[in-house]
Amino acid sequence: MTNDTWGTVRDELIKAVGKNNFVTWIEPLRLIGLDGGIARFEAPTKFMRDWVSRNFAEQIRAHLARTGKAVERIEFLVAASRPAPVPLAQIAERPARRRPMPAVVRGADEAELPGAPLDSRFTFDNFVVGKPNELAHAAARRVAEGGPTTFNPLFLYGGVGLGKTHLMHAIAHELRTRRPDLRVLYLSAEQFMYRFIQALREKQVMDFKEMFRAVDVLMVDDVQFIAGKDSTQEEFFHTFNALVDQNKQIVISADRAPGEIKDLEERIKSRLQCGLVVDLHPTDYELRLGILQQKAEAYRAQHGNVRMANGILEFLAHRISTNVRVLEGALTRLFAFASLVGREITMDLAQDCLADILRASERKITIEEIQRKVAEHYNIRLSDMIGPKRVRTIARPRQIAMYLAKNMTTRSLPEIGRRFGGRDHTTIMHGVRKIEELKGSDNQLAEDLNLLRRLLEA
Ligand SMILES: Nc1ncnc2c1ncn2[C@@H]1O[C@H](COP(=O)(O)OP(=O)(O)OP(=O)(O)O)[C@@H](O)[C@H]1O
């Protein structure tokens, strides 16, 4: 196979896997050759090899096969002759620089980090891994090994309470045990800014610079905070470059991808993107249940047994939003309440005690979702939901969708009317009434409504 073919396939792959995935995983691959139906590629690191072979091998194979080559299998090897990055250990062994603010640098011989202490519960052991956070966890583990830097920076992003800080602390804990020789600094972007301002005020900017440039691993949490703060950004950029140039590991977290942070300088965005960018996806049911089970066990180990009816954890995992912090809060409140009143945690008690959290977590259902589900259920076209056809097989499902929109969303009748092809609010009212009337006498319709409700609430 020629490199031209691979070039064409790469162009196709950009479209198939998206630019981010392509740049991170596929672009660094080097085609070695195609022989006996086996295409061989070289990946720069073992981590990348494992990830690419697990997640992209089939797509690469299929795209190669489409060019007419007989490709049965793909093999990934790890590049042997890559110029070795300077190991962190070597950096640590260099003569120690003057460290003017030693209290903020964490290492075996150092004092605690003021303002950024590590939470002892935020360890890898306490981090539950599921599909939504699998890659972020694997990448964090890789950094925590303290070996040569394979991607720099590691950029973790995700919504509120999905475990970014937990993973960063876990890296720091692990490095502390495995590599006590490394100077690991963890702080929030806000603290970075305050330290910088303080240094400016006290005319200690050189000390500030030296201190940050003397760390082996720098971890900055919530970097979106420095957006729009020009001189802090400037300083952050120089710190960042100085550390990357020395092959020192940087780990950054934010609530969104680098390219989406508003008011962040372009050069910083592109610097942040040049390592490994991974997101923590919103939790799914399985992950939420796993986290609840782990937290319940930890609570029991600490406080003794708490009696709990079957199905409570499943109920919480089902009903509470994606934010793990809210999930934890609900469980803690439930246990505290149960131990105060000395009763078993029943479903009623859980619903009572968590009424506010459950209400706040209720999923917002949209009129479009309702129209789509109802159309699917009755096997009609989505466009008929908003179209003018009046035959019963279409008009009835449309009225059902109107009824559900009225009962499952907070939208007003005129608003619903607008979403149903600009119908008048009286038409919607008529549809809603019709279904209310029919559901008392038509069992099939009542059953359909129940089923649709459940599907929409799932
Ligand atoms: N996968 C997980 N396993 C166990 N606990 C988790 C997991 N994900 C999150 N948590 C817990 O949820 C809480 C919130 O996590 P964390 O503070 O790391 O979130 P975050 O993403 O940094 O949020 P924020 O955007 O608010 O800074 C913590 O108590 C953390 O231990």
The ligand as an SDF file (V2000), in Angstrom:
LIG
                    3D

 31 33  0  0  0  0  0  0  0  0999 V2000
  -16.5600    8.2880   39.0630 N   0  0  0  0  0  0  0  0  0  0  0  0
  -16.6550    8.7050   40.3230 C   0  0  0  0  0  0  0  0  0  0  0  0
  -16.5270    7.8270   41.3350 N   0  0  0  0  0  0  0  0  0  0  0  0
  -16.6540    8.2300   42.6230 C   0  0  0  0  0  0  0  0  0  0  0  0
  -16.9280    9.4980   42.9960 N   0  0  0  0  0  0  0  0  0  0  0  0
  -17.0550   10.4140   42.0260 C   0  0  0  0  0  0  0  0  0  0  0  0
  -16.9270   10.0770   40.6450 C   0  0  0  0  0  0  0  0  0  0  0  0
  -17.1320   11.1860   39.9120 N   0  0  0  0  0  0  0  0  0  0  0  0
  -17.3500   12.1760   40.7830 C   0  0  0  0  0  0  0  0  0  0  0  0
  -17.3000   11.7280   42.0460 N   0  0  0  0  0  0  0  0  0  0  0  0
  -17.5150   12.5090   43.2750 C   0  0  0  0  0  0  0  0  0  0  0  0
  -18.3960   13.5800   42.9610 O   0  0  0  0  0  0  0  0  0  0  0  0
  -18.0080   14.7600   43.6470 C   0  0  0  0  0  0  0  0  0  0  0  0
  -17.7660   15.8590   42.6490 C   0  0  0  0  0  0  0  0  0  0  0  0
  -16.5970   15.5480   41.9010 O   0  0  0  0  0  0  0  0  0  0  0  0
  -15.4960   16.6460   41.5130 P   0  0  0  0  0  0  0  0  0  0  0  0
  -15.4000   17.6890   42.5770 O   0  0  0  0  0  0  0  0  0  0  0  0
  -14.2680   15.9330   41.1200 O   0  0  0  0  0  0  0  0  0  0  0  0
  -16.2160   17.2660   40.2430 O   0  0  0  0  0  0  0  0  0  0  0  0
  -15.7060   18.3510   39.2230 P   0  0  0  0  0  0  0  0  0  0  0  0
  -15.8900   17.7510   37.8960 O   0  0  0  0  0  0  0  0  0  0  0  0
  -14.3530   18.8260   39.5980 O   0  0  0  0  0  0  0  0  0  0  0  0
  -16.7940   19.4690   39.4430 O   0  0  0  0  0  0  0  0  0  0  0  0
  -16.6940   21.0810   39.3140 P   0  0  0  0  0  0  0  0  0  0  0  0
  -16.9210   21.3600   37.8710 O   0  0  0  0  0  0  0  0  0  0  0  0
  -17.8200   21.5500   40.1640 O   0  0  0  0  0  0  0  0  0  0  0  0
  -15.3540   21.5110   39.7870 O   0  0  0  0  0  0  0  0  0  0  0  0
  -16.7690   14.3940   44.4510 C   0  0  0  0  0  0  0  0  0  0  0  0
  -17.1500   14.1110   45.7780 O   0  0  0  0  0  0  0  0  0  0  0  0
  -16.2470   13.1420   43.7930 C   0  0  0  0  0  0  0  0  0  0  0  0
  -15.5960   12.2920   44.6930 O   0  0  0  0  0  0  0  0  0  0  0  0
  1  2  1  0
  2  3  1  0
  2  7  2  0
  3  4  2  0
  4  5  1  0
  5  6  2  0
  6  7  1  0
  6 10  1  0
  7  8  1  0
  8  9  2  0
  9 10  1  0
 10 11  1  0
 11 12  1  0
 11 30  1  0
 12 13  1  0
 13 14  1  0
 13 28  1  0
 14 15  1  0
 15 16  1  0
 16 17  2  0
 16 18  1  0
 16 19  1  0
 19 20  1  0
 20 21  2  0
 20 22  1  0
 20 23  1  0
 23 24  1  0
 24 25  2  0
 24 26  1  0
 24 27  1  0
 28 29  1  0
 28 30  1  0
 30 31  1  0
M  END
$$$$
